[in-house]
Amino acid sequence: MNQKTHKKCKSCGKDFRLFKTTDKFCSFKCVPDKEIQKRTINKVSNKQKEFDSEYEKNRKALIKEIFDKNGKIICERCYTDKSIMFSTHHIMFRSEYPRHPMLHSRDNLIHLCYDCHEYYHDKKSNRDSLVKERGLIEKFK
């Protein structure tokens, strides 16, 4: 048995091939209930919950604003009301500014149909006009 690629299961003692170096059990059946519970405990801080709830609050306000103005939910880029899915998109991406205080601001959110959402994710440069129009460079410094 190669120590780097194989290990003994902590539960049944069977030799098994490691998938990750942190694996302790040969299969899901061998994982004790207390271990499963430990892995699934939500460890999100109150600060993170507040940050996420700000996004949800602003997302709902944006959708309400669009509906009140147009009488229906539309894409803010192409103005369609027909899409397989609509989503609220961060212009300055969450991955770029994960904890920035302006991340969930109305200026940084846009409601898009599926195709337009894909358009903005296709190339970062596709968002340049929005970034300039909304003054996001200055706000995200």
Secondary structure, 3 states (H helix, E strand, C coil): CCCCCEEECCCCCCEEECCCCCCCCCCHHHCCHHHHHHHHCCCCCHHHHHHHHHHHHHHHHHHHHHHHHHCCCCCCCCCCCCCCCEEEEECCCCCCCCCCCCCCCHHHEEEEEHHHHHHHHHCHHHHHHHHHHCCHHHHCC
